[in-house]
Amino acid sequence: MPFVDISLARGRKPEYLRAVSRAVHDALVAELNMKPEDNFQLIHQHDPGEMVFDRAFRGGPRSDDWLVVRVTDGLERGEPAKRRFYRTLVRLLGEGPGVRPEDVFVMMSLSGPDSFSFGGGVIGTDVLAAEALDAAGGAPGRAAAYTTGELRYGLTELFERHDRDLVRPMLRDDLVLRLPRSLPYGGEFTGIEPFENLFTGLPGGDAVWESFVVHVDRIIEADGHLAVQLTNTAVPKSTGTPHVLQNLWLFGVAGGRIATAQLYADTAAAAGLAD
């Protein structure tokens, strides 16, 4: 998912700009395996004096047609792929718009998927995980193992959007669910069904809460576990007054699937609000 900035001198015709854009895009697709539809570029045109460069340093001779291509990539492609990209880019820029090889200056920087948001405020890692899960959705059965990114995405969708479909295949059949025994529904349970039942509807039921909104603060990975820190805004029907409750779910991961799920919460506070 590279993002491209192209800088060049002002005054070029639209067809020249289109040819430069196409050459950069085709080189990315050919050598960095970029999806053809993943095409995001900003073309910056500069007045005289706004492009300052040495005409001979480590290359050249550079002319007034000097052109800069900056690629911000979400994946590390490796040196061999970058070498191929540089050569192909120079060739295509020469064949199309007619840019001299000496005038092509390229900079590549790495910015991980968590530094991208393509829209809607959704972090890039969730987009990649969703795409991977969608791609695997047509295969029969469930995956033998899931990546950490996919597990994080599935758990985020479970808590924030009450979507159990994504996380269900990620659960081991012998999943162990542990809930504080001070809760009316507390105890230790084995299997997927108790887990699904717990996340059906609101905790405690519609008769208790007017609303119960869950926000995932963060998900921490450590020692084969995923710790999900939550902030819940609960409005009990008894008072209609919003209250903030914080709790934590600790998920044990074995073989790329969720093996255990344990809730840590201030059950006394929650019970007091529900009364």
MIDOSE-1310 file (N, C-alpha, C; in nm, 2 decimals, decimal comma, always signed):
residues 275
mpfv	+0,08/-0,12/+0,00/+0,00/+0,00/+0,00/+0,09/+0,13/+0,00; +0,17/+0,14/-0,10/+0,26/+0,26/-0,11/+0,17/+0,39/-0,14; +0,22/+0,50/-0,08/+0,16/+0,63/-0,11/+0,27/+0,71/-0,17; +0,24/+0,78/-0,28/+0,34/+0,84/-0,36/+0,33/+0,99/-0,37
disl	+0,44/+1,06/-0,35/+0,45/+1,21/-0,37/+0,54/+1,23/-0,49; +0,50/+1,31/-0,58/+0,58/+1,34/-0,70/+0,60/+1,49/-0,71; +0,72/+1,53/-0,71/+0,75/+1,68/-0,71/+0,83/+1,71/-0,84; +0,79/+1,82/-0,91/+0,85/+1,86/-1,03/+0,82/+2,01/-1,06
argr	+0,89/+2,06/-1,16/+0,88/+2,20/-1,19/+0,74/+2,23/-1,25; +0,69/+2,35/-1,21/+0,56/+2,39/-1,26/+0,56/+2,42/-1,41; +0,45/+2,40/-1,48/+0,44/+2,44/-1,62/+0,43/+2,32/-1,72; +0,42/+2,20/-1,67/+0,41/+2,08/-1,75/+0,26/+2,07/-1,80
kpey	+0,24/+2,01/-1,92/+0,11/+1,99/-1,97/+0,04/+1,87/-1,90; -0,09/+1,87/-1,90/-0,16/+1,76/-1,83/-0,12/+1,62/-1,88; -0,10/+1,61/-2,01/-0,06/+1,48/-2,06/+0,08/+1,43/-2,01; +0,16/+1,53/-1,98/+0,29/+1,49/-1,93/+0,28/+1,45/-1,78
lrav	+0,19/+1,51/-1,70/+0,17/+1,47/-1,57/+0,11/+1,34/-1,56; +0,01/+1,31/-1,65/-0,05/+1,18/-1,66/+0,05/+1,07/-1,69; +0,14/+1,10/-1,78/+0,24/+1,00/-1,82/+0,34/+0,97/-1,71; +0,38/+1,08/-1,63/+0,46/+1,05/-1,51/+0,39/+0,97/-1,41
srav	+0,27/+1,00/-1,38/+0,19/+0,93/-1,28/+0,17/+0,78/-1,33; +0,15/+0,76/-1,45/+0,13/+0,62/-1,50/+0,26/+0,54/-1,49; +0,37/+0,61/-1,52/+0,50/+0,54/-1,52/+0,53/+0,50/-1,38; +0,51/+0,58/-1,28/+0,54/+0,55/-1,14/+0,45/+0,44/-1,09
hdal	+0,32/+0,45/-1,13/+0,23/+0,34/-1,09/+0,26/+0,21/-1,15; +0,29/+0,21/-1,28/+0,32/+0,08/-1,34/+0,45/+0,02/-1,29; +0,55/+0,10/-1,25/+0,67/+0,04/-1,19/+0,64/-0,02/-1,05; +0,56/+0,04/-0,97/+0,52/-0,01/-0,84/+0,45/-0,14/-0,86
vael	+0,35/-0,15/-0,95/+0,28/-0,27/-0,97/+0,37/-0,38/-1,02; +0,46/-0,35/-1,11/+0,55/-0,45/-1,17/+0,65/-0,51/-1,08; +0,71/-0,42/-0,99/+0,83/-0,46/-0,92/+0,80/-0,47/-0,77; +0,70/-0,41/-0,71/+0,67/-0,42/-0,57/+0,54/-0,49/-0,54
nmkp	+0,48/-0,55/-0,65/+0,36/-0,63/-0,63/+0,25/-0,55/-0,57; +0,24/-0,42/-0,60/+0,13/-0,34/-0,56/+0,00/-0,37/-0,64; -0,11/-0,37/-0,57/-0,23/-0,40/-0,63/-0,26/-0,28/-0,73; -0,31/-0,31/-0,85/-0,33/-0,21/-0,95/-0,43/-0,10/-0,90
ednf	-0,53/-0,14/-0,82/-0,62/-0,04/-0,77/-0,57/+0,04/-0,65; -0,45/+0,00/-0,60/-0,39/+0,07/-0,49/-0,31/+0,19/-0,55; -0,38/+0,29/-0,58/-0,32/+0,40/-0,66/-0,35/+0,53/-0,59; -0,26/+0,58/-0,51/-0,27/+0,71/-0,44/-0,15/+0,79/-0,46
qlih	-0,16/+0,91/-0,52/-0,05/+0,99/-0,55/-0,09/+1,14/-0,53; +0,01/+1,22/-0,49/+0,00/+1,36/-0,49/+0,11/+1,42/-0,58; +0,07/+1,50/-0,67/+0,17/+1,56/-0,76/+0,19/+1,71/-0,72; +0,31/+1,74/-0,69/+0,34/+1,88/-0,64/+0,42/+1,95/-0,74
qhdp	+0,37/+2,07/-0,79/+0,44/+2,15/-0,89/+0,50/+2,27/-0,82; +0,62/+2,30/-0,85/+0,70/+2,41/-0,78/+0,74/+2,52/-0,88; +0,73/+2,64/-0,83/+0,78/+2,75/-0,91/+0,93/+2,76/-0,90; +1,00/+2,83/-1,00/+1,14/+2,85/-1,00/+1,19/+2,90/-0,86
gemv	+1,30/+2,83/-0,81/+1,35/+2,87/-0,68/+1,30/+2,78/-0,57; +1,19/+2,70/-0,59/+1,14/+2,62/-0,49/+1,19/+2,48/-0,49; +1,27/+2,44/-0,59/+1,34/+2,31/-0,60/+1,49/+2,34/-0,59; +1,55/+2,31/-0,48/+1,69/+2,34/-0,46/+1,76/+2,21/-0,46
fdra	+1,86/+2,20/-0,55/+1,93/+2,07/-0,57/+2,07/+2,09/-0,63; +2,16/+2,01/-0,60/+2,30/+2,01/-0,66/+2,29/+1,94/-0,79; +2,35/+1,99/-0,89/+2,33/+1,93/-1,03/+2,43/+1,81/-1,05; +2,52/+1,79/-0,96/+2,62/+1,68/-0,99/+2,64/+1,59/-0,87
frgg	+2,59/+1,62/-0,75/+2,62/+1,54/-0,63/+2,56/+1,40/-0,65; +2,65/+1,30/-0,64/+2,61/+1,16/-0,65/+2,51/+1,13/-0,77; +2,55/+1,18/-0,88/+2,47/+1,15/-1,00/+2,48/+1,27/-1,09; +2,38/+1,28/-1,18/+2,37/+1,40/-1,27/+2,45/+1,37/-1,40
prsd	+2,46/+1,47/-1,48/+2,42/+1,61/-1,45/+2,27/+1,63/-1,45; +2,22/+1,70/-1,35/+2,07/+1,72/-1,34/+2,03/+1,85/-1,41; +1,91/+1,84/-1,47/+1,86/+1,96/-1,54/+1,75/+2,02/-1,47; +1,69/+2,12/-1,53/+1,57/+2,19/-1,48/+1,45/+2,09/-1,47
dwlv	+1,46/+1,98/-1,54/+1,35/+1,88/-1,54/+1,36/+1,78/-1,42; +1,45/+1,81/-1,33/+1,46/+1,73/-1,21/+1,33/+1,69/-1,15; +1,31/+1,56/-1,12/+1,18/+1,51/-1,07/+1,21/+1,42/-0,95; +1,13/+1,44/-0,85/+1,15/+1,36/-0,72/+1,03/+1,27/-0,70
vrvt	+1,05/+1,15/-0,67/+0,95/+1,05/-0,64/+0,97/+1,00/-0,50; +0,88/+1,03/-0,41/+0,89/+0,98/-0,27/+0,78/+0,87/-0,25; +0,82/+0,76/-0,21/+0,73/+0,65/-0,19/+0,73/+0,61/-0,04; +0,61/+0,62/+0,03/+0,60/+0,58/+0,16/+0,52/+0,45/+0,16
dgle	+0,59/+0,34/+0,20/+0,54/+0,21/+0,19/+0,51/+0,15/+0,33; +0,41/+0,06/+0,33/+0,37/+0,00/+0,45/+0,43/-0,13/+0,48; +0,51/-0,18/+0,38/+0,58/-0,31/+0,39/+0,72/-0,30/+0,35; +0,81/-0,37/+0,41/+0,95/-0,37/+0,37/+0,97/-0,47/+0,26
rgep	+1,01/-0,42/+0,14/+1,01/-0,50/+0,02/+1,14/-0,57/+0,00; +1,25/-0,52/+0,06/+1,38/-0,59/+0,05/+1,46/-0,52/-0,06; +1,59/-0,53/-0,05/+1,68/-0,46/-0,15/+1,67/-0,51/-0,29; +1,66/-0,64/-0,32/+1,64/-0,68/-0,46/+1,52/-0,62/-0,53
akrr	+1,41/-0,62/-0,46/+1,29/-0,56/-0,52/+1,30/-0,41/-0,54; +1,37/-0,34/-0,45/+1,39/-0,20/-0,47/+1,48/-0,17/-0,58; +1,59/-0,25/-0,60/+1,67/-0,23/-0,71/+1,60/-0,24/-0,84; +1,51/-0,35/-0,85/+1,43/-0,36/-0,97/+1,34/-0,25/-1,00
fyrt	+1,28/-0,20/-0,89/+1,19/-0,08/-0,90/+1,25/+0,04/-0,95; +1,37/+0,07/-0,90/+1,44/+0,19/-0,94/+1,47/+0,18/-1,09; +1,52/+0,06/-1,14/+1,56/+0,05/-1,28/+1,43/+0,06/-1,37; +1,33/-0,01/-1,33/+1,20/-0,01/-1,41/+1,14/+0,13/-1,41
lvrl	+1,15/+0,20/-1,30/+1,09/+0,34/-1,29/+1,16/+0,43/-1,39; +1,29/+0,43/-1,39/+1,37/+0,51/-1,48/+1,34/+0,48/-1,62; +1,33/+0,35/-1,65/+1,30/+0,31/-1,79/+1,16/+0,36/-1,83; +1,06/+0,34/-1,75/+0,93/+0,38/-1,79/+0,91/+0,54/-1,80
lgeg	+0,98/+0,61/-1,71/+0,98/+0,75/-1,72/+1,05/+0,80/-1,84; +1,15/+0,73/-1,89/+1,21/+0,77/-2,01/+1,13/+0,74/-2,14; +1,06/+0,62/-2,13/+0,98/+0,58/-2,25/+0,85/+0,66/-2,26; +0,79/+0,70/-2,15/+0,66/+0,77/-2,15/+0,68/+0,92/-2,17
pgvr	+0,69/+0,99/-2,05/+0,70/+1,13/-2,06/+0,84/+1,18/-2,11; +0,94/+1,10/-2,11/+1,07/+1,14/-2,16/+1,16/+1,20/-2,06; +1,15/+1,16/-1,94/+1,24/+1,21/-1,83/+1,38/+1,14/-1,84; +1,48/+1,22/-1,84/+1,62/+1,17/-1,84/+1,65/+1,09/-1,72
pedv	+1,72/+0,98/-1,73/+1,75/+0,90/-1,61/+1,82/+0,98/-1,50; +1,91/+1,08/-1,54/+1,98/+1,16/-1,45/+1,89/+1,25/-1,37; +1,77/+1,27/-1,41/+1,68/+1,37/-1,35/+1,58/+1,30/-1,26; +1,59/+1,16/-1,24/+1,50/+1,09/-1,16/+1,56/+1,07/-1,02
fvmm	+1,51/+1,12/-0,92/+1,55/+1,11/-0,78/+1,44/+1,04/-0,70; +1,48/+0,93/-0,63/+1,38/+0,85/-0,56/+1,41/+0,84/-0,42; +1,31/+0,85/-0,33/+1,33/+0,82/-0,19/+1,22/+0,73/-0,14; +1,26/+0,63/-0,07/+1,16/+0,53/-0,02/+1,17/+0,53/+0,14
slsg	+1,05/+0,53/+0,20/+1,05/+0,52/+0,35/+0,95/+0,42/+0,39; +0,97/+0,36/+0,51/+0,88/+0,26/+0,56/+0,79/+0,32/+0,67; +0,67/+0,30/+0,66/+0,57/+0,34/+0,76/+0,47/+0,23/+0,78; +0,47/+0,16/+0,89/+0,39/+0,04/+0,91/+0,25/+0,06/+0,89
pdsf	+0,17/-0,05/+0,88/+0,02/-0,04/+0,85/-0,05/+0,03/+0,96; +0,01/+0,03/+1,09/-0,06/+0,11/+1,19/-0,04/+0,26/+1,18; +0,04/+0,30/+1,08/+0,06/+0,44/+1,06/-0,03/+0,49/+0,94; -0,11/+0,40/+0,89/-0,21/+0,44/+0,78/-0,35/+0,43/+0,83
sfgg	-0,43/+0,52/+0,78/-0,58/+0,51/+0,79/-0,64/+0,55/+0,66; -0,70/+0,46/+0,59/-0,74/+0,48/+0,45/-0,87/+0,56/+0,45; -0,94/+0,57/+0,57/-1,07/+0,64/+0,57/-1,15/+0,59/+0,69; -1,24/+0,67/+0,73/-1,34/+0,63/+0,83/-1,27/+0,61/+0,97
gvig	-1,15/+0,66/+0,99/-1,08/+0,64/+1,12/-1,04/+0,50/+1,15; -1,03/+0,41/+1,05/-1,00/+0,27/+1,07/-0,85/+0,26/+1,06; -0,78/+0,20/+1,15/-0,64/+0,18/+1,15/-0,60/+0,07/+1,04; -0,49/+0,09/+0,97/-0,45/+0,01/+0,86/-0,43/-0,14/+0,89
tdvl	-0,39/-0,17/+1,01/-0,37/-0,31/+1,05/-0,51/-0,38/+1,05; -0,62/-0,31/+1,09/-0,75/-0,38/+1,08/-0,79/-0,40/+0,94; -0,76/-0,31/+0,85/-0,79/-0,32/+0,71/-0,72/-0,45/+0,65; -0,60/-0,46/+0,68/-0,52/-0,58/+0,63/-0,58/-0,71/+0,69
aaea	-0,61/-0,71/+0,82/-0,66/-0,83/+0,88/-0,80/-0,86/+0,82; -0,88/-0,76/+0,79/-1,01/-0,79/+0,73/-1,00/-0,84/+0,59; -0,90/-0,79/+0,52/-0,88/-0,84/+0,38/-0,83/-0,98/+0,38; -0,74/-1,01/+0,48/-0,69/-1,15/+0,49/-0,81/-1,25/+0,52
ldaa	-0,89/-1,21/+0,62/-1,00/-1,29/+0,66/-1,10/-1,31/+0,55; -1,13/-1,20/+0,47/-1,22/-1,21/+0,36/-1,17/-1,30/+0,25; -1,04/-1,29/+0,23/-0,98/-1,38/+0,13/-0,99/-1,53/+0,17; -0,98/-1,56/+0,30/-0,99/-1,69/+0,34/-1,13/-1,74/+0,36
ggap	-1,23/-1,65/+0,35/-1,37/-1,68/+0,38/-1,43/-1,78/+0,28; -1,38/-1,78/+0,16/-1,43/-1,87/+0,06/-1,39/-2,02/+0,08; -1,29/-2,04/+0,16/-1,24/-2,18/+0,18/-1,32/-2,25/+0,27; -1,34/-2,38/+0,26/-1,42/-2,46/+0,35/-1,36/-2,47/+0,48
graa	-1,43/-2,47/+0,59/-1,38/-2,49/+0,73/-1,31/-2,36/+0,77; -1,25/-2,37/+0,89/-1,18/-2,25/+0,94/-1,03/-2,27/+0,93; -0,96/-2,16/+0,94/-0,81/-2,17/+0,93/-0,75/-2,24/+1,05; -0,64/-2,31/+1,02/-0,58/-2,38/+1,13/-0,52/-2,29/+1,23
aytt	-0,48/-2,17/+1,19/-0,41/-2,07/+1,28/-0,44/-1,93/+1,22; -0,44/-1,83/+1,31/-0,46/-1,70/+1,27/-0,34/-1,61/+1,32; -0,32/-1,51/+1,24/-0,21/-1,42/+1,28/-0,25/-1,33/+1,40; -0,16/-1,27/+1,47/-0,19/-1,18/+1,58/-0,28/-1,06/+1,53
gelr	-0,25/-1,01/+1,41/-0,33/-0,90/+1,36/-0,47/-0,94/+1,33; -0,49/-1,06/+1,29/-0,63/-1,11/+1,26/-0,70/-1,14/+1,39; -0,63/-1,19/+1,49/-0,69/-1,21/+1,62/-0,73/-1,08/+1,69; -0,64/-0,98/+1,68/-0,67/-0,85/+1,74/-0,79/-0,79/+1,67
yglt	-0,80/-0,80/+1,54/-0,91/-0,74/+1,46/-1,04/-0,81/+1,50; -1,04/-0,95/+1,51/-1,16/-1,02/+1,55/-1,21/-0,98/+1,69; -1,12/-0,96/+1,78/-1,16/-0,92/+1,92/-1,21/-0,78/+1,92; -1,15/-0,69/+1,84/-1,20/-0,55/+1,84/-1,34/-0,55/+1,78
elfe	-1,37/-0,63/+1,68/-1,50/-0,63/+1,62/-1,60/-0,69/+1,72; -1,55/-0,79/+1,80/-1,64/-0,85/+1,89/-1,69/-0,75/+2,00; -1,60/-0,68/+2,06/-1,63/-0,59/+2,17/-1,70/-0,46/+2,12; -1,64/-0,40/+2,01/-1,70/-0,27/+1,97/-1,82/-0,27/+1,88
rhdr	-1,83/-0,38/+1,81/-1,94/-0,39/+1,71/-2,03/-0,51/+1,74; -2,00/-0,59/+1,84/-2,08/-0,70/+1,88/-2,09/-0,81/+1,76; -1,98/-0,81/+1,68/-1,97/-0,90/+1,57/-1,90/-1,03/+1,62; -1,98/-1,14/+1,63/-1,93/-1,27/+1,68/-1,88/-1,35/+1,56
dlvr	-1,92/-1,32/+1,44/-1,89/-1,40/+1,33/-1,74/-1,41/+1,30; -1,67/-1,30/+1,32/-1,53/-1,30/+1,29/-1,45/-1,38/+1,39; -1,48/-1,37/+1,52/-1,40/-1,43/+1,62/-1,44/-1,58/+1,64; -1,56/-1,62/+1,60/-1,60/-1,76/+1,62/-1,51/-1,86/+1,57
pmlr	-1,46/-1,85/+1,44/-1,37/-1,95/+1,39/-1,23/-1,95/+1,46; -1,20/-1,84/+1,53/-1,07/-1,83/+1,60/-1,07/-1,90/+1,73; -1,18/-1,95/+1,78/-1,19/-2,01/+1,91/-1,16/-2,16/+1,90; -1,08/-2,21/+1,99/-1,07/-2,36/+2,00/-1,19/-2,42/+2,05
ddlv	-1,22/-2,54/+2,00/-1,34/-2,61/+2,05/-1,34/-2,64/+2,20; -1,22/-2,65/+2,26/-1,21/-2,67/+2,40/-1,18/-2,54/+2,48; -1,22/-2,43/+2,42/-1,20/-2,30/+2,49/-1,25/-2,30/+2,63; -1,17/-2,25/+2,72/-1,20/-2,24/+2,86/-1,23/-2,09/+2,89
lrlp	-1,36/-2,07/+2,94/-1,40/-1,93/+2,97/-1,41/-1,92/+3,12; -1,35/-1,82/+3,18/-1,35/-1,80/+3,32/-1,41/-1,66/+3,35; -1,51/-1,66/+3,43/-1,58/-1,53/+3,47/-1,58/-1,52/+3,62; -1,57/-1,40/+3,68/-1,57/-1,39/+3,83/-1,69/-1,45/+3,89
rslp	-1,67/-1,53/+3,99/-1,78/-1,61/+4,05/-1,88/-1,51/+4,12; -1,84/-1,39/+4,15/-1,93/-1,30/+4,21/-2,04/-1,25/+4,12; -2,02/-1,27/+3,99/-2,12/-1,24/+3,89/-2,23/-1,34/+3,89; -2,36/-1,30/+3,86/-2,47/-1,40/+3,85/-2,44/-1,51/+3,75
ygge	-2,37/-1,48/+3,65/-2,34/-1,58/+3,54/-2,19/-1,62/+3,55; -2,13/-1,60/+3,67/-1,98/-1,64/+3,68/-1,96/-1,78/+3,69; -1,83/-1,82/+3,68/-1,79/-1,96/+3,69/-1,69/-1,99/+3,57; -1,66/-2,12/+3,56/-1,57/-2,17/+3,46/-1,65/-2,26/+3,36
ftgi	-1,63/-2,23/+3,23/-1,71/-2,30/+3,13/-1,61/-2,35/+3,02; -1,65/-2,46/+2,96/-1,57/-2,51/+2,85/-1,65/-2,52/+2,72; -1,59/-2,48/+2,61/-1,66/-2,49/+2,48/-1,69/-2,35/+2,42; -1,73/-2,35/+2,30/-1,76/-2,23/+2,23/-1,89/-2,17/+2,26
epfe	-1,99/-2,26/+2,29/-2,13/-2,21/+2,31/-2,14/-2,12/+2,43; -2,08/-2,14/+2,55/-2,09/-2,05/+2,66/-2,03/-1,91/+2,63; -1,92/-1,91/+2,55/-1,86/-1,79/+2,51/-1,95/-1,71/+2,42; -2,02/-1,77/+2,32/-2,11/-1,71/+2,23/-2,23/-1,66/+2,31
nlft	-2,28/-1,74/+2,40/-2,40/-1,70/+2,48/-2,37/-1,57/+2,56; -2,25/-1,56/+2,61/-2,21/-1,45/+2,69/-2,22/-1,32/+2,61; -2,18/-1,32/+2,49/-2,17/-1,20/+2,40/-2,30/-1,18/+2,32; -2,41/-1,25/+2,35/-2,53/-1,23/+2,29/-2,61/-1,12/+2,37
glpg	-2,63/-1,01/+2,31/-2,71/-0,90/+2,38/-2,62/-0,83/+2,48; -2,68/-0,76/+2,58/-2,61/-0,68/+2,68/-2,58/-0,77/+2,80; -2,46/-0,74/+2,86/-2,43/-0,82/+2,99/-2,53/-0,79/+3,09; -2,60/-0,89/+3,14/-2,70/-0,88/+3,24/-2,84/-0,87/+3,18
gdav	-2,85/-0,84/+3,05/-2,98/-0,83/+2,98/-3,04/-0,69/+2,96; -3,13/-0,68/+2,87/-3,19/-0,55/+2,84/-3,27/-0,50/+2,96; -3,31/-0,59/+3,05/-3,39/-0,54/+3,16/-3,31/-0,46/+3,26; -3,18/-0,47/+3,26/-3,09/-0,40/+3,35/-3,04/-0,27/+3,29
wesf	-3,00/-0,27/+3,16/-2,93/-0,16/+3,11/-3,01/-0,09/+3,00; -3,01/+0,04/+3,01/-3,06/+0,12/+2,90/-2,97/+0,12/+2,78; -2,84/+0,13/+2,81/-2,74/+0,11/+2,70/-2,61/+0,07/+2,77; -2,52/+0,00/+2,69/-2,39/-0,04/+2,74/-2,29/-0,04/+2,62
vvhv	-2,22/+0,07/+2,62/-2,13/+0,10/+2,51/-1,98/+0,06/+2,55; -1,92/-0,03/+2,46/-1,79/-0,08/+2,49/-1,69/-0,01/+2,40; -1,58/+0,04/+2,46/-1,47/+0,09/+2,38/-1,34/+0,02/+2,41; -1,27/-0,03/+2,30/-1,14/-0,10/+2,32/-1,03/+0,01/+2,34
drii	-0,97/+0,02/+2,46/-0,87/+0,12/+2,48/-0,74/+0,07/+2,41; -0,70/-0,05/+2,43/-0,58/-0,11/+2,36/-0,58/-0,26/+2,38; -0,50/-0,32/+2,29/-0,48/-0,47/+2,30/-0,33/-0,49/+2,31; -0,29/-0,56/+2,41/-0,15/-0,58/+2,44/-0,12/-0,73/+2,42
eadg	-0,01/-0,75/+2,34/+0,04/-0,89/+2,32/+0,16/-0,92/+2,40; +0,15/-1,03/+2,48/+0,27/-1,07/+2,56/+0,25/-1,22/+2,60; +0,36/-1,29/+2,58/+0,37/-1,43/+2,64/+0,25/-1,51/+2,60; +0,22/-1,52/+2,47/+0,11/-1,60/+2,43/-0,03/-1,56/+2,47
hlav	-0,04/-1,43/+2,51/-0,17/-1,38/+2,55/-0,20/-1,25/+2,48; -0,33/-1,22/+2,47/-0,38/-1,09/+2,42/-0,46/-1,03/+2,53; -0,42/-0,91/+2,59/-0,49/-0,85/+2,69/-0,57/-0,73/+2,63; -0,70/-0,74/+2,65/-0,79/-0,63/+2,59/-0,84/-0,55/+2,70
qltn	-0,80/-0,42/+2,70/-0,84/-0,32/+2,80/-0,96/-0,25/+2,75; -1,07/-0,25/+2,83/-1,20/-0,19/+2,78/-1,24/-0,08/+2,88; -1,30/+0,02/+2,82/-1,38/+0,12/+2,89/-1,52/+0,12/+2,85; -1,61/+0,09/+2,95/-1,75/+0,07/+2,92/-1,83/+0,19/+2,97
tavp	-1,92/+0,24/+2,89/-2,01/+0,35/+2,94/-2,15/+0,29/+2,95; -2,19/+0,27/+3,08/-2,32/+0,20/+3,10/-2,42/+0,29/+3,16; -2,54/+0,28/+3,11/-2,65/+0,36/+3,16/-2,76/+0,26/+3,21; -2,77/+0,24/+3,35/-2,87/+0,15/+3,40/-3,01/+0,21/+3,39
kstg	-3,10/+0,12/+3,37/-3,24/+0,17/+3,36/-3,30/+0,22/+3,49; -3,24/+0,18/+3,60/-3,28/+0,22/+3,73/-3,26/+0,37/+3,76; -3,16/+0,43/+3,70/-3,12/+0,57/+3,72/-3,12/+0,65/+3,60; -3,08/+0,59/+3,48/-3,07/+0,67/+3,36/-2,94/+0,75/+3,36
tphv	-2,85/+0,73/+3,45/-2,73/+0,81/+3,46/-2,61/+0,73/+3,41; -2,53/+0,79/+3,32/-2,42/+0,72/+3,26/-2,31/+0,70/+3,37; -2,25/+0,58/+3,36/-2,13/+0,55/+3,45/-2,03/+0,48/+3,37; -1,90/+0,50/+3,40/-1,79/+0,45/+3,33/-1,73/+0,33/+3,41
lqnl	-1,72/+0,22/+3,35/-1,67/+0,10/+3,41/-1,55/+0,05/+3,32; -1,44/+0,01/+3,39/-1,33/-0,04/+3,32/-1,30/-0,19/+3,35; -1,27/-0,27/+3,25/-1,23/-0,40/+3,28/-1,13/-0,45/+3,18; -1,09/-0,58/+3,20/-0,99/-0,63/+3,11/-1,02/-0,78/+3,09
wlfg	-1,00/-0,82/+2,96/-1,01/-0,95/+2,92/-0,87/-1,00/+2,88; -0,84/-1,12/+2,93/-0,71/-1,18/+2,90/-0,74/-1,31/+2,82; -0,69/-1,31/+2,70/-0,71/-1,42/+2,61/-0,58/-1,50/+2,59; -0,58/-1,63/+2,62/-0,47/-1,71/+2,59/-0,47/-1,77/+2,45
vagg	-0,36/-1,76/+2,38/-0,35/-1,80/+2,24/-0,26/-1,93/+2,23; -0,31/-2,03/+2,17/-0,23/-2,15/+2,14/-0,25/-2,20/+2,00; -0,14/-2,21/+1,93/-0,14/-2,26/+1,79/-0,22/-2,16/+1,70; -0,22/-2,03/+1,73/-0,29/-1,94/+1,65/-0,44/-1,93/+1,66
riat	-0,49/-1,99/+1,77/-0,63/-1,98/+1,80/-0,65/-1,95/+1,95; -0,77/-1,90/+1,99/-0,79/-1,86/+2,13/-0,83/-1,98/+2,21; -0,75/-2,00/+2,31/-0,77/-2,12/+2,40/-0,84/-2,09/+2,53; -0,81/-1,97/+2,58/-0,87/-1,93/+2,71/-0,92/-1,79/+2,70
aqly	-1,02/-1,76/+2,79/-1,07/-1,62/+2,80/-1,11/-1,60/+2,94; -1,05/-1,49/+3,00/-1,08/-1,47/+3,14/-1,11/-1,32/+3,16; -1,21/-1,29/+3,23/-1,26/-1,15/+3,26/-1,21/-1,11/+3,39; -1,15/-0,99/+3,40/-1,11/-0,92/+3,52/-1,19/-0,79/+3,53
adta	-1,27/-0,77/+3,63/-1,36/-0,66/+3,64/-1,40/-0,62/+3,78; -1,44/-0,50/+3,80/-1,49/-0,45/+3,93/-1,63/-0,50/+3,94; -1,65/-0,62/+3,98/-1,79/-0,67/+3,98/-1,88/-0,61/+4,08; -1,82/-0,56/+4,19/-1,90/-0,50/+4,29/-1,96/-0,37/+4,24
aaag	-1,88/-0,29/+4,16/-1,93/-0,16/+4,11/-2,04/-0,19/+4,01; -2,02/-0,29/+3,92/-2,12/-0,32/+3,82/-2,25/-0,37/+3,88; -2,23/-0,45/+3,99/-2,35/-0,50/+4,06/-2,43/-0,39/+4,12; -2,36/-0,29/+4,18/-2,42/-0,18/+4,24/-2,50/-0,10/+4,15
lad	-2,45/-0,08/+4,03/-2,53/+0,00/+3,93/-2,65/-0,08/+3,88; -2,64/-0,21/+3,87/-2,75/-0,29/+3,82/-2,86/-0,30/+3,91; -2,83/-0,28/+4,04/-2,94/-0,30/+4,14/-3,05/-0,19/+4,13
